[in-house]
């Protein structure tokens, strides 16, 4: 899929989604190049905060040097549960608000 095709999907379906869901929803994407394309004439929101969060968790887990998959899963869950609320709040505030 390229950016042009992706933007066409958004143009066709975003109004329909908005009508179905009302005012209480947020459209989010990751940083795939087609998701951040300027073809639509306005910036498209992305998930950079979650990517930053995963980076934080990844670094903390790597420092603990898991020896197997069980350790990896255990460390990931522990690090996820130990994320301070202030980090989550700051990441959430860092998101750009985009209206469609």
Phi and psi in degrees as GROMACS dihedral restraints (atoms count N, CA, C in turn):
[ dihedral_restraints ]
;  ai    aj    ak    al  type     phi  dphi    fc
    3     4     5     6     1  -107.7    20    10
    4     5     6     7     1   175.5    20    10
    6     7     8     9     1   -61.8    20    10
    7     8     9    10     1   -39.7    20    10
    9    10    11    12     1   -62.0    20    10
   10    11    12    13     1   -44.7    20    10
   12    13    14    15     1   -65.4    20    10
   13    14    15    16     1   -42.1    20    10
   15    16    17    18     1   -62.0    20    10
   16    17    18    19     1   -45.7    20    10
   18    19    20    21     1   -63.2    20    10
   19    20    21    22     1   -37.5    20    10
   21    22    23    24     1   -63.0    20    10
   22    23    24    25     1   -40.7    20    10
   24    25    26    27     1   -59.7    20    10
   25    26    27    28     1   -45.2    20    10
   27    28    29    30     1   -62.0    20    10
   28    29    30    31     1   -45.1    20    10
   30    31    32    33     1   -60.8    20    10
   31    32    33    34     1   -36.8    20    10
   33    34    35    36     1   -75.5    20    10
   34    35    36    37     1   -38.8    20    10
   36    37    38    39     1  -109.0    20    10
   37    38    39    40     1   -19.9    20    10
   39    40    41    42     1   -59.8    20    10
   40    41    42    43     1   -45.4    20    10
   42    43    44    45     1   -61.0    20    10
   43    44    45    46     1   -39.6    20    10
   45    46    47    48     1   -63.1    20    10
   46    47    48    49     1   -44.1    20    10
   48    49    50    51     1   -63.0    20    10
   49    50    51    52     1   -42.6    20    10
   51    52    53    54     1   -62.2    20    10
   52    53    54    55     1   -41.3    20    10
   54    55    56    57     1   -64.7    20    10
   55    56    57    58     1   -41.1    20    10
   57    58    59    60     1   -69.6    20    10
   58    59    60    61     1   -37.7    20    10
   60    61    62    63     1   -97.7    20    10
   61    62    63    64     1   -11.6    20    10
   63    64    65    66     1    75.3    20    10
   64    65    66    67     1  -151.2    20    10
   66    67    68    69     1   -91.3    20    10
   67    68    69    70     1    -3.4    20    10
   69    70    71    72     1  -107.7    20    10
   70    71    72    73     1    60.0    20    10
   72    73    74    75     1  -151.2    20    10
   73    74    75    76     1   159.3    20    10
   75    76    77    78     1  -133.9    20    10
   76    77    78    79     1   131.0    20    10
   78    79    80    81     1   -94.2    20    10
   79    80    81    82     1   122.6    20    10
   81    82    83    84     1  -131.0    20    10
   82    83    84    85     1   151.6    20    10
   84    85    86    87     1  -143.5    20    10
   85    86    87    88     1   169.6    20    10
   87    88    89    90     1   -91.7    20    10
   88    89    90    91     1  -169.3    20    10
   90    91    92    93     1   -93.3    20    10
   91    92    93    94     1    25.5    20    10
   93    94    95    96     1   -56.8    20    10
   94    95    96    97     1   138.5    20    10
   96    97    98    99     1   -52.8    20    10
   97    98    99   100     1   -37.4    20    10
   99   100   101   102     1   -70.3    20    10
  100   101   102   103     1   -23.5    20    10
  102   103   104   105     1   -77.6    20    10
  103   104   105   106     1   -25.1    20    10
  105   106   107   108     1  -104.3    20    10
  106   107   108   109     1    12.5    20    10
  108   109   110   111     1   -61.3    20    10
  109   110   111   112     1   145.7    20    10
  111   112   113   114     1   -93.5    20    10
  112   113   114   115     1     9.1    20    10
  114   115   116   117     1   -60.5    20    10
  115   116   117   118     1   -29.4    20    10
  117   118   119   120     1   -79.2    20    10
  118   119   120   121     1    -6.1    20    10
  120   121   122   123     1    90.0    20    10
  121   122   123   124     1    -1.9    20    10
  123   124   125   126     1  -150.0    20    10
  124   125   126   127     1   153.9    20    10
  126   127   128   129     1   -65.7    20    10
  127   128   129   130     1   148.5    20    10
  129   130   131   132     1  -104.9    20    10
  130   131   132   133     1   132.2    20    10
  132   133   134   135     1   -61.9    20    10
  133   134   135   136     1   149.8    20    10
  135   136   137   138     1  -131.7    20    10
  136   137   138   139     1  -178.5    20    10
  138   139   140   141     1  -105.6    20    10
  139   140   141   142     1    32.0    20    10
  141   142   143   144     1   -55.8    20    10
  142   143   144   145     1   -32.1    20    10
  144   145   146   147     1   -61.8    20    10
  145   146   147   148     1   -40.5    20    10
  147   148   149   150     1   -69.8    20    10
  148   149   150   151     1   -33.3    20    10
  150   151   152   153     1   -65.8    20    10
  151   152   153   154     1   -38.5    20    10
  153   154   155   156     1   -64.6    20    10
  154   155   156   157     1   -41.4    20    10
  156   157   158   159     1   -63.1    20    10
  157   158   159   160     1   -44.6    20    10
  159   160   161   162     1   -62.1    20    10
  160   161   162   163     1   -35.6    20    10
  162   163   164   165     1   -64.0    20    10
  163   164   165   166     1   -42.3    20    10
  165   166   167   168     1   -60.5    20    10
  166   167   168   169     1   -48.6    20    10
  168   169   170   171     1   -63.5    20    10
  169   170   171   172     1   -44.7    20    10
  171   172   173   174     1   -57.2    20    10
  172   173   174   175     1   -46.6    20    10
  174   175   176   177     1   -61.9    20    10
  175   176   177   178     1   -42.0    20    10
  177   178   179   180     1   -66.5    20    10
  178   179   180   181     1   -40.8    20    10
  180   181   182   183     1   -66.9    20    10
  181   182   183   184     1   -42.8    20    10
  183   184   185   186     1   -59.7    20    10
  184   185   186   187     1   -38.4    20    10
  186   187   188   189     1   -63.2    20    10
  187   188   189   190     1   -27.3    20    10
  189   190   191   192     1   -82.6    20    10
  190   191   192   193     1    -8.2    20    10
  192   193   194   195     1    47.7    20    10
  193   194   195   196     1    69.4    20    10
  195   196   197   198     1   -60.4    20    10
  196   197   198   199     1   141.8    20    10
  198   199   200   201     1   -97.4    20    10
  199   200   201   202     1   -14.8    20    10
  201   202   203   204     1  -157.4    20    10
  202   203   204   205     1   179.6    20    10
  204   205   206   207     1   -65.2    20    10
  205   206   207   208     1   -35.3    20    10
  207   208   209   210     1   -62.8    20    10
  208   209   210   211     1   -44.6    20    10
  210   211   212   213     1   -61.2    20    10
  211   212   213   214     1   -44.3    20    10
  213   214   215   216     1   -57.8    20    10
  214   215   216   217     1   -49.1    20    10
  216   217   218   219     1   -63.0    20    10
  217   218   219   220     1   -45.1    20    10
  219   220   221   222     1   -60.4    20    10
  220   221   222   223     1   -46.6    20    10
  222   223   224   225     1   -65.9    20    10
  223   224   225   226     1   -38.5    20    10
  225   226   227   228     1   -63.3    20    10
  226   227   228   229     1   -45.1    20    10
  228   229   230   231     1   -62.8    20    10
  229   230   231   232     1   -44.7    20    10
  231   232   233   234     1   -63.0    20    10
  232   233   234   235     1   -43.9    20    10
  234   235   236   237     1   -67.5    20    10
  235   236   237   238     1   -38.0    20    10
  237   238   239   240     1   -61.3    20    10
  238   239   240   241     1   -44.2    20    10
  240   241   242   243     1   -69.5    20    10
  241   242   243   244     1   -21.3    20    10
  243   244   245   246     1   -95.6    20    10
  244   245   246   247     1     8.7    20    10
  246   247   248   249     1   -69.0    20    10
  247   248   249   250     1   124.0    20    10
  249   250   251   252     1   -65.2    20    10
  250   251   252   253     1   143.3    20    10
  252   253   254   255     1   -56.9    20    10
  253   254   255   256     1   -33.3    20    10
  255   256   257   258     1   -62.3    20    10
  256   257   258   259     1   -35.5    20    10
  258   259   260   261     1   -64.6    20    10
  259   260   261   262     1   -45.8    20    10
  261   262   263   264     1   -62.8    20    10
  262   263   264   265     1   -42.2    20    10
  264   265   266   267     1   -63.8    20    10
  265   266   267   268     1   -45.5    20    10
  267   268   269   270     1   -65.5    20    10
  268   269   270   271     1   -39.5    20    10
  270   271   272   273     1   -64.6    20    10
  271   272   273   274     1   -41.2    20    10
  273   274   275   276     1   -63.4    20    10
  274   275   276   277     1   -40.8    20    10
  276   277   278   279     1   -69.4    20    10
  277   278   279   280     1   -21.9    20    10
  279   280   281   282     1   -76.2    20    10
  280   281   282   283     1   -11.7    20    10
  282   283   284   285     1   -72.1    20    10
  283   284   285   286     1   139.8    20    10
  285   286   287   288     1   -78.3    20    10
  286   287   288   289     1   141.7    20    10
  288   289   290   291     1   -95.0    20    10
  289   290   291   292     1   126.9    20    10
  291   292   293   294     1  -123.9    20    10
  292   293   294   295     1   129.7    20    10
  294   295   296   297     1  -106.1    20    10
  295   296   297   298     1   133.3    20    10
